[in-house]
């Protein structure tokens, strides 16, 4: 896709770990808040996560960044 953006950066490991922890905490907070919203109650639990990701683009971005940072740090997501 021609509108894609590639981001390349170098961070000290300590900063990368802090960023990863911050992203995870924010993602978890949003996930928990949205999971119980009335509009998602009709979505089966096994499909709800994907529904949240599709509805909230910021969560999709966070998920990708968490994956990239985890990979770069040699950790599992």
N, CA, C and O atoms as a Tripos MOL2 file, in Angstrom:
@<TRIPOS>MOLECULE
protein
  308   307    77     0     0
PROTEIN
NO_CHARGES

@<TRIPOS>ATOM
      1 N           0.8460   -1.1680    0.0000 N.3       1 UNK1
      2 CA          0.0000    0.0000    0.0000 C.3       1 UNK1
      3 C           0.8930    1.2330    0.0000 C.2       1 UNK1
      4 O           1.8230    1.3220    0.8020 O.2       1 UNK1
      5 N           0.6250    2.1710   -0.8780 N.am      2 UNK2
      6 CA          1.5120    3.3210   -1.0060 C.3       2 UNK2
      7 C           1.3850    4.3330    0.1180 C.2       2 UNK2
      8 O           2.2380    5.2120    0.2440 O.2       2 UNK2
      9 N           0.3530    4.2370    0.9350 N.am      3 UNK3
     10 CA          0.2030    5.1460    2.0670 C.3       3 UNK3
     11 C           0.8600    4.6220    3.3400 C.2       3 UNK3
     12 O           0.8250    5.2880    4.3740 O.2       3 UNK3
     13 N           1.4570    3.4400    3.2720 N.am      4 UNK4
     14 CA          2.1170    2.8780    4.4480 C.3       4 UNK4
     15 C           3.3020    3.7450    4.8490 C.2       4 UNK4
     16 O           3.9190    4.4050    4.0130 O.2       4 UNK4
     17 N           3.6030    3.7330    6.1180 N.am      5 UNK5
     18 CA          4.7220    4.4890    6.6590 C.3       5 UNK5
     19 C           5.6460    3.5170    7.3670 C.2       5 UNK5
     20 O           5.2110    2.7540    8.2300 O.2       5 UNK5
     21 N           6.9100    3.5440    7.0060 N.am      6 UNK6
     22 CA          7.9180    2.7480    7.6990 C.3       6 UNK6
     23 C           8.6110    3.6500    8.7110 C.2       6 UNK6
     24 O           8.9640    4.7920    8.4180 O.2       6 UNK6
     25 N           8.7940    3.1070    9.9030 N.am      7 UNK7
     26 CA          9.4510    3.8680   10.9590 C.3       7 UNK7
     27 C          10.6800    3.0840   11.4030 C.2       7 UNK7
     28 O          10.5900    1.9100   11.7620 O.2       7 UNK7
     29 N          11.8140    3.7460   11.3730 N.am      8 UNK8
     30 CA         13.0600    3.1410   11.8230 C.3       8 UNK8
     31 C          13.6410    4.0280   12.9160 C.2       8 UNK8
     32 O          13.7530    5.2430   12.7480 O.2       8 UNK8
     33 N          14.0040    3.4230   14.0170 N.am      9 UNK9
     34 CA         14.5860    4.1950   15.1100 C.3       9 UNK9
     35 C          15.5360    3.3170   15.9070 C.2       9 UNK9
     36 O          15.4650    2.0880   15.8640 O.2       9 UNK9
     37 N          16.3970    3.9580   16.6120 N.am     10 UNK10
     38 CA         17.2850    3.2610   17.5340 C.3      10 UNK10
     39 C          17.0720    3.8820   18.9100 C.2      10 UNK10
     40 O          17.1730    5.0950   19.0930 O.2      10 UNK10
     41 N          16.7760    3.0150   19.8660 N.am     11 UNK11
     42 CA         16.5600    3.4630   21.2330 C.3      11 UNK11
     43 C          17.5030    2.7140   22.1550 C.2      11 UNK11
     44 O          17.8330    1.5540   21.9080 O.2      11 UNK11
     45 N          17.9330    3.3690   23.2060 N.am     12 UNK12
     46 CA         18.6360    2.6180   24.2390 C.3      12 UNK12
     47 C          17.6730    1.5630   24.7920 C.2      12 UNK12
     48 O          16.4700    1.8030   24.8860 O.2      12 UNK12
     49 N          18.2030    0.4110   25.1530 N.am     13 UNK13
     50 CA         17.3640   -0.6900   25.6340 C.3      13 UNK13
     51 C          16.4290   -0.2410   26.7670 C.2      13 UNK13
     52 O          15.2530   -0.6040   26.7900 O.2      13 UNK13
     53 N          16.9540    0.5350   27.6850 N.am     14 UNK14
     54 CA         16.1560    0.9990   28.8220 C.3      14 UNK14
     55 C          14.9330    1.7840   28.3490 C.2      14 UNK14
     56 O          13.8350    1.5890   28.8720 O.2      14 UNK14
     57 N          15.1110    2.6650   27.3690 N.am     15 UNK15
     58 CA         13.9940    3.4400   26.8490 C.3      15 UNK15
     59 C          13.0040    2.5480   26.0980 C.2      15 UNK15
     60 O          11.7930    2.7500   26.1910 O.2      15 UNK15
     61 N          13.5060    1.5760   25.3640 N.am     16 UNK16
     62 CA         12.6270    0.6570   24.6460 C.3      16 UNK16
     63 C          11.7750   -0.1500   25.6210 C.2      16 UNK16
     64 O          10.5910   -0.3790   25.3740 O.2      16 UNK16
     65 N          12.3700   -0.5720   26.7140 N.am     17 UNK17
     66 CA         11.6300   -1.3270   27.7370 C.3      17 UNK17
     67 C          10.5570   -0.4440   28.3650 C.2      17 UNK17
     68 O           9.4270   -0.8890   28.5700 O.2      17 UNK17
     69 N          10.9030    0.7960   28.6680 N.am     18 UNK18
     70 CA          9.9300    1.7230   29.2490 C.3      18 UNK18
     71 C           8.7840    1.9750   28.2730 C.2      18 UNK18
     72 O           7.6190    1.9820   28.6710 O.2      18 UNK18
     73 N           9.1070    2.1800   27.0120 N.am     19 UNK19
     74 CA          8.0720    2.4010   26.0020 C.3      19 UNK19
     75 C           7.1670    1.1770   25.8900 C.2      19 UNK19
     76 O           5.9460    1.3150   25.8210 O.2      19 UNK19
     77 N           7.7510   -0.0080   25.8710 N.am     20 UNK20
     78 CA          6.9710   -1.2380   25.7890 C.3      20 UNK20
     79 C           6.0340   -1.3730   26.9940 C.2      20 UNK20
     80 O           4.8560   -1.6930   26.8360 O.2      20 UNK20
     81 N           6.5490   -1.1340   28.1660 N.am     21 UNK21
     82 CA          5.7180   -1.2310   29.3750 C.3      21 UNK21
     83 C           4.5810   -0.2090   29.3460 C.2      21 UNK21
     84 O           3.4580   -0.5180   29.7440 O.2      21 UNK21
     85 N           4.8670    0.9900   28.8820 N.am     22 UNK22
     86 CA          3.8510    2.0390   28.7940 C.3      22 UNK22
     87 C           2.7730    1.6690   27.7860 C.2      22 UNK22
     88 O           1.5820    1.8180   28.0620 O.2      22 UNK22
     89 N           3.1860    1.1890   26.6220 N.am     23 UNK23
     90 CA          2.2290    0.7750   25.6010 C.3      23 UNK23
     91 C           1.3490   -0.3650   26.1010 C.2      23 UNK23
     92 O           0.1360   -0.3580   25.8910 O.2      23 UNK23
     93 N           1.9610   -1.3370   26.7600 N.am     24 UNK24
     94 CA          1.1920   -2.4710   27.2870 C.3      24 UNK24
     95 C           0.1710   -2.0220   28.3270 C.2      24 UNK24
     96 O          -0.9750   -2.4730   28.3130 O.2      24 UNK24
     97 N           0.5840   -1.1390   29.2210 N.am     25 UNK25
     98 CA         -0.3210   -0.6600   30.2660 C.3      25 UNK25
     99 C          -1.4920    0.1080   29.6510 C.2      25 UNK25
    100 O          -2.6410   -0.0880   30.0460 O.2      25 UNK25
    101 N          -1.2030    0.9730   28.6950 N.am     26 UNK26
    102 CA         -2.2450    1.7510   28.0470 C.3      26 UNK26
    103 C          -3.1860    0.8420   27.2550 C.2      26 UNK26
    104 O          -4.4040    1.0180   27.2880 O.2      26 UNK26
    105 N          -2.6150   -0.1260   26.5450 N.am     27 UNK27
    106 CA         -3.4110   -1.0790   25.7680 C.3      27 UNK27
    107 C          -4.3340   -1.8710   26.6960 C.2      27 UNK27
    108 O          -5.5180   -2.0360   26.4030 O.2      27 UNK27
    109 N          -3.8070   -2.3470   27.7860 N.am     28 UNK28
    110 CA         -4.6030   -3.1320   28.7370 C.3      28 UNK28
    111 C          -5.7370   -2.2940   29.3280 C.2      28 UNK28
    112 O          -6.8520   -2.7830   29.5060 O.2      28 UNK28
    113 N          -5.4460   -1.0450   29.6250 N.am     29 UNK29
    114 CA         -6.4680   -0.1580   30.1800 C.3      29 UNK29
    115 C          -7.6040    0.0480   29.1780 C.2      29 UNK29
    116 O          -8.7790   -0.0430   29.5320 O.2      29 UNK29
    117 N          -7.2450    0.3220   27.9350 N.am     30 UNK30
    118 CA         -8.2630    0.5060   26.8950 C.3      30 UNK30
    119 C          -9.0340   -0.7860   26.6540 C.2      30 UNK30
    120 O         -10.2600   -0.7760   26.5430 O.2      30 UNK30
    121 N          -8.3150   -1.8850   26.5730 N.am     31 UNK31
    122 CA         -8.9450   -3.1810   26.3360 C.3      31 UNK31
    123 C          -9.9930   -3.4660   27.4060 C.2      31 UNK31
    124 O         -11.1260   -3.8320   27.0920 O.2      31 UNK31
    125 N          -9.6140   -3.2990   28.6600 N.am     32 UNK32
    126 CA        -10.5450   -3.5710   29.7610 C.3      32 UNK32
    127 C         -11.7350   -2.6200   29.7510 C.2      32 UNK32
    128 O         -12.8560   -3.0300   30.0510 O.2      32 UNK32
    129 N         -11.5090   -1.3720   29.4140 N.am     33 UNK33
    130 CA        -12.5950   -0.3990   29.3830 C.3      33 UNK33
    131 C         -13.5840   -0.7220   28.2630 C.2      33 UNK33
    132 O         -14.7960   -0.7130   28.4800 O.2      33 UNK33
    133 N         -13.0710   -1.0030   27.0790 N.am     34 UNK34
    134 CA        -13.9390   -1.2420   25.9320 C.3      34 UNK34
    135 C         -14.5890   -2.6230   25.9670 C.2      34 UNK34
    136 O         -15.7050   -2.7940   25.4780 O.2      34 UNK34
    137 N         -13.9040   -3.6000   26.5370 N.am     35 UNK35
    138 CA        -14.4030   -4.9800   26.5580 C.3      35 UNK35
    139 C         -15.8140   -5.0520   27.1430 C.2      35 UNK35
    140 O         -16.6470   -5.8300   26.6780 O.2      35 UNK35
    141 N         -16.0690   -4.2480   28.1500 N.am     36 UNK36
    142 CA        -17.3380   -4.3140   28.8670 C.3      36 UNK36
    143 C         -18.3600   -3.2770   28.3990 C.2      36 UNK36
    144 O         -19.4320   -3.1510   28.9910 O.2      36 UNK36
    145 N         -18.0270   -2.5320   27.3350 N.am     37 UNK37
    146 CA        -18.9950   -1.5670   26.8270 C.3      37 UNK37
    147 C         -20.2190   -2.2920   26.2830 C.2      37 UNK37
    148 O         -20.1240   -3.3740   25.7040 O.2      37 UNK37
    149 N         -21.3430   -1.6750   26.4820 N.am     38 UNK38
    150 CA        -22.6220   -2.2590   26.0780 C.3      38 UNK38
    151 C         -22.6430   -2.6590   24.6020 C.2      38 UNK38
    152 O         -23.1940   -3.7020   24.2490 O.2      38 UNK38
    153 N         -22.0490   -1.8380   23.7440 N.am     39 UNK39
    154 CA        -22.1040   -2.1160   22.3060 C.3      39 UNK39
    155 C         -21.3460   -3.3770   21.9060 C.2      39 UNK39
    156 O         -21.5660   -3.9050   20.8160 O.2      39 UNK39
    157 N         -20.4630   -3.8670   22.7640 N.am     40 UNK40
    158 CA        -19.7140   -5.0870   22.4500 C.3      40 UNK40
    159 C         -20.2600   -6.3230   23.1570 C.2      40 UNK40
    160 O         -19.7480   -7.4240   22.9550 O.2      40 UNK40
    161 N         -21.2760   -6.1600   23.9700 N.am     41 UNK41
    162 CA        -21.8370   -7.3010   24.6920 C.3      41 UNK41
    163 C         -22.3660   -8.3900   23.7640 C.2      41 UNK41
    164 O         -22.3040   -9.5720   24.1030 O.2      41 UNK41
    165 N         -22.8800   -8.0100   22.6080 N.am     42 UNK42
    166 CA        -23.4450   -8.9900   21.6740 C.3      42 UNK42
    167 C         -22.3670   -9.7220   20.8770 C.2      42 UNK42
    168 O         -22.6510  -10.7280   20.2270 O.2      42 UNK42
    169 N         -21.1430   -9.2250   20.9250 N.am     43 UNK43
    170 CA        -20.0410   -9.8630   20.1920 C.3      43 UNK43
    171 C         -19.5170  -11.0240   21.0320 C.2      43 UNK43
    172 O         -19.1550  -10.8330   22.1930 O.2      43 UNK43
    173 N         -19.4730  -12.2310   20.4550 N.am     44 UNK44
    174 CA        -18.9580  -13.3800   21.2190 C.3      44 UNK44
    175 C         -17.5400  -13.1010   21.7340 C.2      44 UNK44
    176 O         -16.7490  -12.4420   21.0600 O.2      44 UNK44
    177 N         -17.2350  -13.5960   22.9040 N.am     45 UNK45
    178 CA        -15.9420  -13.3210   23.5490 C.3      45 UNK45
    179 C         -14.7630  -13.6600   22.6480 C.2      45 UNK45
    180 O         -13.7710  -12.9320   22.6300 O.2      45 UNK45
    181 N         -14.8580  -14.7640   21.8960 N.am     46 UNK46
    182 CA        -13.7220  -15.1630   21.0560 C.3      46 UNK46
    183 C         -13.5330  -14.2460   19.8440 C.2      46 UNK46
    184 O         -12.5050  -14.3300   19.1710 O.2      46 UNK46
    185 N         -14.4900  -13.3840   19.5560 N.am     47 UNK47
    186 CA        -14.3820  -12.4330   18.4400 C.3      47 UNK47
    187 C         -14.2490  -10.9810   18.9070 C.2      47 UNK47
    188 O         -14.0030  -10.0810   18.1040 O.2      47 UNK47
    189 N         -14.4110  -10.7700   20.1860 N.am     48 UNK48
    190 CA        -14.4700   -9.4040   20.7060 C.3      48 UNK48
    191 C         -13.1440   -8.6590   20.5490 C.2      48 UNK48
    192 O         -13.1440   -7.4730   20.2200 O.2      48 UNK48
    193 N         -12.0350   -9.3200   20.7730 N.am     49 UNK49
    194 CA        -10.7360   -8.6400   20.6500 C.3      49 UNK49
    195 C         -10.5500   -8.0860   19.2460 C.2      49 UNK49
    196 O         -10.1810   -6.9230   19.0820 O.2      49 UNK49
    197 N         -10.8020   -8.9060   18.2320 N.am     50 UNK50
    198 CA        -10.6700   -8.4440   16.8510 C.3      50 UNK50
    199 C         -11.6460   -7.3090   16.5540 C.2      50 UNK50
    200 O         -11.3290   -6.4000   15.7870 O.2      50 UNK50
    201 N         -12.8150   -7.3600   17.1520 N.am     51 UNK51
    202 CA        -13.8000   -6.3000   16.9740 C.3      51 UNK51
    203 C         -13.3010   -4.9900   17.5790 C.2      51 UNK51
    204 O         -13.4930   -3.9200   17.0020 O.2      51 UNK51
    205 N         -12.6640   -5.0790   18.7330 N.am     52 UNK52
    206 CA        -12.1000   -3.8760   19.3650 C.3      52 UNK52
    207 C         -10.9990   -3.2790   18.4930 C.2      52 UNK52
    208 O         -10.9370   -2.0660   18.2890 O.2      52 UNK52
    209 N         -10.1390   -4.1450   17.9890 N.am     53 UNK53
    210 CA         -9.0310   -3.6870   17.1370 C.3      53 UNK53
    211 C          -9.5720   -3.0040   15.8860 C.2      53 UNK53
    212 O          -9.0410   -1.9790   15.4590 O.2      53 UNK53
    213 N         -10.6250   -3.5660   15.2970 N.am     54 UNK54
    214 CA        -11.2180   -2.9870   14.0910 C.3      54 UNK54
    215 C         -11.9150   -1.6610   14.3850 C.2      54 UNK54
    216 O         -11.9330   -0.7690   13.5370 O.2      54 UNK54
    217 N         -12.4780   -1.5310   15.5570 N.am     55 UNK55
    218 CA        -13.2240   -0.3340   15.9230 C.3      55 UNK55
    219 C         -12.3230    0.8060   16.3740 C.2      55 UNK55
    220 O         -12.6110    1.9750   16.1170 O.2      55 UNK55
    221 N         -11.2350    0.4620   17.0430 N.am     56 UNK56
    222 CA        -10.3420    1.4780   17.6120 C.3      56 UNK56
    223 C          -8.9580    1.3720   16.9730 C.2      56 UNK56
    224 O          -8.1260    0.5870   17.4280 O.2      56 UNK56
    225 N          -8.7060    2.1550   15.9240 N.am     57 UNK57
    226 CA         -7.4300    2.0860   15.2170 C.3      57 UNK57
    227 C          -6.2120    2.2850   16.1160 C.2      57 UNK57
    228 O          -5.1600    1.6980   15.8630 O.2      57 UNK57
    229 N          -6.3390    3.1050   17.1650 N.am     58 UNK58
    230 CA         -5.2010    3.3290   18.0570 C.3      58 UNK58
    231 C          -4.7780    2.0360   18.7300 C.2      58 UNK58
    232 O          -3.5890    1.8150   18.9580 O.2      58 UNK58
    233 N          -5.7380    1.1810   19.0510 N.am     59 UNK59
    234 CA         -5.3940   -0.1020   19.6640 C.3      59 UNK59
    235 C          -4.6380   -0.9840   18.6730 C.2      59 UNK59
    236 O          -3.7290   -1.7190   19.0600 O.2      59 UNK59
    237 N          -5.0090   -0.9120   17.4080 N.am     60 UNK60
    238 CA         -4.3030   -1.6820   16.3800 C.3      60 UNK60
    239 C          -2.8540   -1.2120   16.2650 C.2      60 UNK60
    240 O          -1.9340   -2.0200   16.1410 O.2      60 UNK60
    241 N          -2.6680    0.1030   16.3060 N.am     61 UNK61
    242 CA         -1.3120    0.6730   16.2490 C.3      61 UNK61
    243 C          -0.5060    0.2360   17.4640 C.2      61 UNK61
    244 O           0.6450   -0.1800   17.3350 O.2      61 UNK61
    245 N          -1.1070    0.3310   18.6300 N.am     62 UNK62
    246 CA         -0.4110   -0.0710   19.8530 C.3      62 UNK62
    247 C          -0.0160   -1.5460   19.7890 C.2      62 UNK62
    248 O           1.0900   -1.9210   20.1780 O.2      62 UNK62
    249 N          -0.9220   -2.3660   19.3000 N.am     63 UNK63
    250 CA         -0.6430   -3.7960   19.2110 C.3      63 UNK63
    251 C           0.5620   -4.0630   18.3030 C.2      63 UNK63
    252 O           1.4200   -4.8850   18.6260 O.2      63 UNK63
    253 N           0.6170   -3.3730   17.1830 N.am     64 UNK64
    254 CA          1.7480   -3.5470   16.2630 C.3      64 UNK64
    255 C           3.0590   -3.0660   16.8810 C.2      64 UNK64
    256 O           4.0940   -3.7180   16.7450 O.2      64 UNK64
    257 N           3.0060   -1.9230   17.5610 N.am     65 UNK65
    258 CA          4.2140   -1.4070   18.2110 C.3      65 UNK65
    259 C           4.6680   -2.3210   19.3490 C.2      65 UNK65
    260 O           5.8660   -2.5280   19.5410 O.2      65 UNK65
    261 N           3.7220   -2.8590   20.0930 N.am     66 UNK66
    262 CA          4.0610   -3.8020   21.1620 C.3      66 UNK66
    263 C           4.7480   -5.0210   20.5660 C.2      66 UNK66
    264 O           5.7510   -5.4950   21.1010 O.2      66 UNK66
    265 N           4.2190   -5.5230   19.4750 N.am     67 UNK67
    266 CA          4.8310   -6.6730   18.8070 C.3      67 UNK67
    267 C           6.2310   -6.3680   18.3110 C.2      67 UNK67
    268 O           7.1470   -7.1690   18.4970 O.2      67 UNK67
    269 N           6.4050   -5.2070   17.6750 N.am     68 UNK68
    270 CA          7.7150   -4.8310   17.1400 C.3      68 UNK68
    271 C           8.7350   -4.6360   18.2540 C.2      68 UNK68
    272 O           9.8710   -5.0970   18.1460 O.2      68 UNK68
    273 N           8.3410   -3.9630   19.3100 N.am     69 UNK69
    274 CA          9.2560   -3.7510   20.4310 C.3      69 UNK69
    275 C           9.5900   -5.0660   21.1280 C.2      69 UNK69
    276 O          10.7430   -5.3100   21.4820 O.2      69 UNK69
    277 N           8.5890   -5.9010   21.3220 N.am     70 UNK70
    278 CA          8.8250   -7.1980   21.9600 C.3      70 UNK70
    279 C           9.8090   -8.0270   21.1430 C.2      70 UNK70
    280 O          10.7250   -8.6420   21.6890 O.2      70 UNK70
    281 N           9.6070   -8.0350   19.8440 N.am     71 UNK71
    282 CA         10.5100   -8.7770   18.9540 C.3      71 UNK71
    283 C          11.9210   -8.2170   19.0460 C.2      71 UNK71
    284 O          12.8930   -8.9640   19.1680 O.2      71 UNK71
    285 N          12.0220   -6.8970   18.9850 N.am     72 UNK72
    286 CA         13.3480   -6.2630   19.0220 C.3      72 UNK72
    287 C          14.0680   -6.4930   20.3420 C.2      72 UNK72
    288 O          15.2950   -6.5820   20.3870 O.2      72 UNK72
    289 N          13.2950   -6.5890   21.4080 N.am     73 UNK73
    290 CA         13.8820   -6.8240   22.7190 C.3      73 UNK73
    291 C          14.0790   -8.3080   23.0110 C.2      73 UNK73
    292 O          14.6270   -8.6810   24.0480 O.2      73 UNK73
    293 N          13.6280   -9.1430   22.0900 N.am     74 UNK74
    294 CA         13.7840  -10.5810   22.2790 C.3      74 UNK74
    295 C          12.8150  -11.1610   23.2670 C.2      74 UNK74
    296 O          13.1100  -12.1620   23.9210 O.2      74 UNK74
    297 N          11.6510  -10.5420   23.3840 N.am     75 UNK75
    298 CA         10.6330  -11.0030   24.3240 C.3      75 UNK75
    299 C           9.4250  -11.5070   23.5600 C.2      75 UNK75
    300 O           9.1900  -11.1450   22.4070 O.2      75 UNK75
    301 N           8.6760  -12.3420   24.2320 N.am     76 UNK76
    302 CA          7.3990  -12.7650   23.6580 C.3      76 UNK76
    303 C           6.3600  -11.7020   23.9560 C.2      76 UNK76
    304 O           6.4160  -11.0470   24.9970 O.2      76 UNK76
    305 N           5.4060  -11.5260   23.0420 N.am     77 UNK77
    306 CA          4.3180  -10.5250   23.2300 C.3      77 UNK77
    307 C           3.3930  -10.9370   24.3350 C.2      77 UNK77
    308 O           2.4320  -10.2290   24.6330 O.2      77 UNK77
@<TRIPOS>BOND
     1     1     2 1
     2     2     3 1
     3     3     4 2
     4     3     5 am
     5     5     6 1
     6     6     7 1
     7     7     8 2
     8     7     9 am
     9     9    10 1
    10    10    11 1
    11    11    12 2
    12    11    13 am
    13    13    14 1
    14    14    15 1
    15    15    16 2
    16    15    17 am
    17    17    18 1
    18    18    19 1
    19    19    20 2
    20    19    21 am
    21    21    22 1
    22    22    23 1
    23    23    24 2
    24    23    25 am
    25    25    26 1
    26    26    27 1
    27    27    28 2
    28    27    29 am
    29    29    30 1
    30    30    31 1
    31    31    32 2
    32    31    33 am
    33    33    34 1
    34    34    35 1
    35    35    36 2
    36    35    37 am
    37    37    38 1
    38    38    39 1
    39    39    40 2
    40    39    41 am
    41    41    42 1
    42    42    43 1
    43    43    44 2
    44    43    45 am
    45    45    46 1
    46    46    47 1
    47    47    48 2
    48    47    49 am
    49    49    50 1
    50    50    51 1
    51    51    52 2
    52    51    53 am
    53    53    54 1
    54    54    55 1
    55    55    56 2
    56    55    57 am
    57    57    58 1
    58    58    59 1
    59    59    60 2
    60    59    61 am
    61    61    62 1
    62    62    63 1
    63    63    64 2
    64    63    65 am
    65    65    66 1
    66    66    67 1
    67    67    68 2
    68    67    69 am
    69    69    70 1
    70    70    71 1
    71    71    72 2
    72    71    73 am
    73    73    74 1
    74    74    75 1
    75    75    76 2
    76    75    77 am
    77    77    78 1
    78    78    79 1
    79    79    80 2
    80    79    81 am
    81    81    82 1
    82    82    83 1
    83    83    84 2
    84    83    85 am
    85    85    86 1
    86    86    87 1
    87    87    88 2
    88    87    89 am
    89    89    90 1
    90    90    91 1
    91    91    92 2
    92    91    93 am
    93    93    94 1
    94    94    95 1
    95    95    96 2
    96    95    97 am
    97    97    98 1
    98    98    99 1
    99    99   100 2
   100    99   101 am
   101   101   102 1
   102   102   103 1
   103   103   104 2
   104   103   105 am
   105   105   106 1
   106   106   107 1
   107   107   108 2
   108   107   109 am
   109   109   110 1
   110   110   111 1
   111   111   112 2
   112   111   113 am
   113   113   114 1
   114   114   115 1
   115   115   116 2
   116   115   117 am
   117   117   118 1
   118   118   119 1
   119   119   120 2
   120   119   121 am
   121   121   122 1
   122   122   123 1
   123   123   124 2
   124   123   125 am
   125   125   126 1
   126   126   127 1
   127   127   128 2
   128   127   129 am
   129   129   130 1
   130   130   131 1
   131   131   132 2
   132   131   133 am
   133   133   134 1
   134   134   135 1
   135   135   136 2
   136   135   137 am
   137   137   138 1
   138   138   139 1
   139   139   140 2
   140   139   141 am
   141   141   142 1
   142   142   143 1
   143   143   144 2
   144   143   145 am
   145   145   146 1
   146   146   147 1
   147   147   148 2
   148   147   149 am
   149   149   150 1
   150   150   151 1
   151   151   152 2
   152   151   153 am
   153   153   154 1
   154   154   155 1
   155   155   156 2
   156   155   157 am
   157   157   158 1
   158   158   159 1
   159   159   160 2
   160   159   161 am
   161   161   162 1
   162   162   163 1
   163   163   164 2
   164   163   165 am
   165   165   166 1
   166   166   167 1
   167   167   168 2
   168   167   169 am
   169   169   170 1
   170   170   171 1
   171   171   172 2
   172   171   173 am
   173   173   174 1
   174   174   175 1
   175   175   176 2
   176   175   177 am
   177   177   178 1
   178   178   179 1
   179   179   180 2
   180   179   181 am
   181   181   182 1
   182   182   183 1
   183   183   184 2
   184   183   185 am
   185   185   186 1
   186   186   187 1
   187   187   188 2
   188   187   189 am
   189   189   190 1
   190   190   191 1
   191   191   192 2
   192   191   193 am
   193   193   194 1
   194   194   195 1
   195   195   196 2
   196   195   197 am
   197   197   198 1
   198   198   199 1
   199   199   200 2
   200   199   201 am
   201   201   202 1
   202   202   203 1
   203   203   204 2
   204   203   205 am
   205   205   206 1
   206   206   207 1
   207   207   208 2
   208   207   209 am
   209   209   210 1
   210   210   211 1
   211   211   212 2
   212   211   213 am
   213   213   214 1
   214   214   215 1
   215   215   216 2
   216   215   217 am
   217   217   218 1
   218   218   219 1
   219   219   220 2
   220   219   221 am
   221   221   222 1
   222   222   223 1
   223   223   224 2
   224   223   225 am
   225   225   226 1
   226   226   227 1
   227   227   228 2
   228   227   229 am
   229   229   230 1
   230   230   231 1
   231   231   232 2
   232   231   233 am
   233   233   234 1
   234   234   235 1
   235   235   236 2
   236   235   237 am
   237   237   238 1
   238   238   239 1
   239   239   240 2
   240   239   241 am
   241   241   242 1
   242   242   243 1
   243   243   244 2
   244   243   245 am
   245   245   246 1
   246   246   247 1
   247   247   248 2
   248   247   249 am
   249   249   250 1
   250   250   251 1
   251   251   252 2
   252   251   253 am
   253   253   254 1
   254   254   255 1
   255   255   256 2
   256   255   257 am
   257   257   258 1
   258   258   259 1
   259   259   260 2
   260   259   261 am
   261   261   262 1
   262   262   263 1
   263   263   264 2
   264   263   265 am
   265   265   266 1
   266   266   267 1
   267   267   268 2
   268   267   269 am
   269   269   270 1
   270   270   271 1
   271   271   272 2
   272   271   273 am
   273   273   274 1
   274   274   275 1
   275   275   276 2
   276   275   277 am
   277   277   278 1
   278   278   279 1
   279   279   280 2
   280   279   281 am
   281   281   282 1
   282   282   283 1
   283   283   284 2
   284   283   285 am
   285   285   286 1
   286   286   287 1
   287   287   288 2
   288   287   289 am
   289   289   290 1
   290   290   291 1
   291   291   292 2
   292   291   293 am
   293   293   294 1
   294   294   295 1
   295   295   296 2
   296   295   297 am
   297   297   298 1
   298   298   299 1
   299   299   300 2
   300   299   301 am
   301   301   302 1
   302   302   303 1
   303   303   304 2
   304   303   305 am
   305   305   306 1
   306   306   307 1
   307   307   308 2
@<TRIPOS>SUBSTRUCTURE
     1 UNK1         2 RESIDUE 1 A UNK
     2 UNK2         6 RESIDUE 1 A UNK
     3 UNK3        10 RESIDUE 1 A UNK
     4 UNK4        14 RESIDUE 1 A UNK
     5 UNK5        18 RESIDUE 1 A UNK
     6 UNK6        22 RESIDUE 1 A UNK
     7 UNK7        26 RESIDUE 1 A UNK
     8 UNK8        30 RESIDUE 1 A UNK
     9 UNK9        34 RESIDUE 1 A UNK
    10 UNK10       38 RESIDUE 1 A UNK
    11 UNK11       42 RESIDUE 1 A UNK
    12 UNK12       46 RESIDUE 1 A UNK
    13 UNK13       50 RESIDUE 1 A UNK
    14 UNK14       54 RESIDUE 1 A UNK
    15 UNK15       58 RESIDUE 1 A UNK
    16 UNK16       62 RESIDUE 1 A UNK
    17 UNK17       66 RESIDUE 1 A UNK
    18 UNK18       70 RESIDUE 1 A UNK
    19 UNK19       74 RESIDUE 1 A UNK
    20 UNK20       78 RESIDUE 1 A UNK
    21 UNK21       82 RESIDUE 1 A UNK
    22 UNK22       86 RESIDUE 1 A UNK
    23 UNK23       90 RESIDUE 1 A UNK
    24 UNK24       94 RESIDUE 1 A UNK
    25 UNK25       98 RESIDUE 1 A UNK
    26 UNK26      102 RESIDUE 1 A UNK
    27 UNK27      106 RESIDUE 1 A UNK
    28 UNK28      110 RESIDUE 1 A UNK
    29 UNK29      114 RESIDUE 1 A UNK
    30 UNK30      118 RESIDUE 1 A UNK
    31 UNK31      122 RESIDUE 1 A UNK
    32 UNK32      126 RESIDUE 1 A UNK
    33 UNK33      130 RESIDUE 1 A UNK
    34 UNK34      134 RESIDUE 1 A UNK
    35 UNK35      138 RESIDUE 1 A UNK
    36 UNK36      142 RESIDUE 1 A UNK
    37 UNK37      146 RESIDUE 1 A UNK
    38 UNK38      150 RESIDUE 1 A UNK
    39 UNK39      154 RESIDUE 1 A UNK
    40 UNK40      158 RESIDUE 1 A UNK
    41 UNK41      162 RESIDUE 1 A UNK
    42 UNK42      166 RESIDUE 1 A UNK
    43 UNK43      170 RESIDUE 1 A UNK
    44 UNK44      174 RESIDUE 1 A UNK
    45 UNK45      178 RESIDUE 1 A UNK
    46 UNK46      182 RESIDUE 1 A UNK
    47 UNK47      186 RESIDUE 1 A UNK
    48 UNK48      190 RESIDUE 1 A UNK
    49 UNK49      194 RESIDUE 1 A UNK
    50 UNK50      198 RESIDUE 1 A UNK
    51 UNK51      202 RESIDUE 1 A UNK
    52 UNK52      206 RESIDUE 1 A UNK
    53 UNK53      210 RESIDUE 1 A UNK
    54 UNK54      214 RESIDUE 1 A UNK
    55 UNK55      218 RESIDUE 1 A UNK
    56 UNK56      222 RESIDUE 1 A UNK
    57 UNK57      226 RESIDUE 1 A UNK
    58 UNK58      230 RESIDUE 1 A UNK
    59 UNK59      234 RESIDUE 1 A UNK
    60 UNK60      238 RESIDUE 1 A UNK
    61 UNK61      242 RESIDUE 1 A UNK
    62 UNK62      246 RESIDUE 1 A UNK
    63 UNK63      250 RESIDUE 1 A UNK
    64 UNK64      254 RESIDUE 1 A UNK
    65 UNK65      258 RESIDUE 1 A UNK
    66 UNK66      262 RESIDUE 1 A UNK
    67 UNK67      266 RESIDUE 1 A UNK
    68 UNK68      270 RESIDUE 1 A UNK
    69 UNK69      274 RESIDUE 1 A UNK
    70 UNK70      278 RESIDUE 1 A UNK
    71 UNK71      282 RESIDUE 1 A UNK
    72 UNK72      286 RESIDUE 1 A UNK
    73 UNK73      290 RESIDUE 1 A UNK
    74 UNK74      294 RESIDUE 1 A UNK
    75 UNK75      298 RESIDUE 1 A UNK
    76 UNK76      302 RESIDUE 1 A UNK
    77 UNK77      306 RESIDUE 1 A UNK
